[in-house]
């Protein structure tokens, strides 16, 4: 489904994080991560406590990514991919479809086939 507006996007992301049991893939910009840190960081901490595998790739200034890694105890990798998406357990995917942070719009898919295929491509990208 299509989700519009920051409160709705944040609510959906929280729901996705809360349901994740095995692994979470995150690709976003350093600015977007920092913007969503109030929700993301506690959710990531909960995933770590539950031994959920988390892979994070951030685009943006390398200094900012290093700062976020240090500040939030992350192991985010740098990427030149400017896409913004979250994949949970290779079953669900949430894509931000605009770059403008003023009006957030996302698409949520519950499709194990699609999410698994996309997660595989993302995983290969991170290994480079």
N, C-alpha and C positions, 0 to 999 in steps of 0.2 A: 504494500500500500504506500501511498504518498503521504508524507508528514510535513506540515508547514508550521513554521514559528519555533523560535528557540525553546520555549517551555515544553512544547510537544516533542521536539527532537531530543531534548535532554531526558525527558521521561521515558521515551522509547529506548534510548541508549542504556539508561539505568536498568530497565526491564531486561534487555538483552544481556547485559553484564551479570545481572543477578541469576539468570537461568544457565549461564555458561558452566559446564562441568569439566571439560577436558582441555580446550585450548581456545585462545582468543588472538586474532590477528588484527592489528591496528595500523593503519596508514593514514597520516594526516600531516598538516603543517605544524611546525613548532609553535606558531602563533595560535593556531586553533587548539592545540593541546593545552597551551597555557590558558586560553580562554575558557576551556572546559575543565580545568584542573580540579575545581571544587567537587565535581562529580566523578571525574576519572580516577583521581588518586585514591580515594577511599575504596572505589570499586576494584582497582588494581590490587590494592592491599588485601582485600577480601579474596580475590582470585589466588593470590600468592599463598595465603593461609590455607586454601583448599587444594594446594598443589596443582593449580591449573597452569598449563604452559601458556606464556604470553610472549608474542613477538610484536615489536613496535618498530615502525619505520617513520621517521619524521623528515619532512623537507624544510628547507630554510637555511638560515645562516648557521654554519658549523659551530660557531661560538655559542649561539643560543641553544642548540641541541645539546652541547656539552654541559651548559649551565642547567638545563632541564634534567639531564641525566643525573647530575650531581645533586641538585635540589630535591628531586623526588625519588632518588635511588632507582633510576631506570637503567635499562640496557638497550635503549633505543639506538637503532642504526640510522645513519644518514642515507637519504634517498633523493634522487632527482624527480621521482614520481610525485606529481602535484595532486594526485587523486586523494580523496578523503573517504575512507571506508573502514568498516568494522566487520569482521567475520567471526561468528561464534560456533564452535564445535563443528565446523564445516557443514552446518545445517541452515544457518541464517546469515544474511548479509544486509548491511545497512550502508547505503551510499549517499554522501552529500552531493547534491547535483548542481550546486552553485558555489562560486568563490566568495561571494559577498557575505560577510559576516552579519550585516544588518538584518537580512531576511534569510534565515536558514530554511532550506528545503531538502528533504531526504526521501529516499525510496527504500523501503524495507521489503526484503524477499525471504520467504521461508521456503527454500528450495535446496534440499541437500545436494542434488546433482550440480546445480550452478555454484553454490557456495563452496563445495568441495573442489570443483575445477578451478575456480578463481583463487581459492586458498593455495592450491598447488602451484599456480603460476606465481603468486606472491612469494611463496616460500622459495621458489627457484630464483626469483629476483633478489631476495635477501642474501642468498648464498654467494652471489657474485662479488 
